[in-house]
């Protein structure tokens, strides 16, 4: 798995299902709070997957050691921001 592969999946989903992609970012009233909780748990799982990817990469790149969470959060944030802003 590479960051390019991860980004390509996000862009493909964004292209194919734009409404589905935007769902977790829409303000959720209390009556659909369950959907928000589900989206939050999915976001956390996505972050964990990226953290694991960066942790594995740190074995070959010493300057990445201990920074996998920061890299995962930033990378995921950038990818999602670009997808969300992309029209």
N, C-alpha and C positions, 0 to 999 in steps of 0.2 A: 504494500500500500504506500502510495506517495501523496503528498499534498496536492499535486496536480490531479490525481485520480479522485480525491475527495472533492475538490472544487468542481471537476467535471460532472460528478453526480449531482451536486447542488444545482448547477446550471441546467442540467438536463431536466431535473424535476421542476425547476422554475419555468422552463420553456413549455413543458408538457402539461403541467397542472398549476397555473399561476394562482388560482384561488386557494388551492390547498396549501401552497407555500406561504401565503400571507396569513392564513388562519391563526397561527400562534402569535402573531404580532398585532392582532386586532384587540382593542380593549374588550375585556370579557366581563360582562355583568355577573352578578352573583349567581344567577340561575344557571349559568353555564360554566361555573367555576371548575367543574369536573374536567372539562375540555382544557382549561388553562393548566390544571395540575398535570394532565397527561402530556401536554406540550412541554411543560417544564421538565418532567422526568425524561422525555425524549431528548431535550436539549442537554441535560446532564449526561445522558448516555453517550451522545455524540462527542461531548467534551472528553469523557473518559477514553473513548476510542482514540481520539487524537493525542491525548496524553500518552497513551501506550505507544503510539507510533513515534512520538518524539523521544520517549524514553529509550526505545530500541535504537533510534538514530544516534542517541548520545553515546552509545558504545563505540561508534566510529568517529564521533565529533566531540572531543572532550570539553569544548567550551559550552556545550549544551547541557551538561550534567546539572541536574537540580532545577532546570528551567522549563521542564516539560509542561507544567500547568500554565505558566505564563504564555508559552508558545501556543499551546492549544487554545486558550481563551482568545488570544489576539488573532490567530489564524481563522478560527471559527467566526469571530466577530467581523473580520474583514470580508470573508466569503459571504456571510449572510447579509451584510450591509450592501455589498455590490449586487447580490441577487435581488434584494428587496428594492433597491433604487433603480434597477434595470427595468426598463419599460419595453 
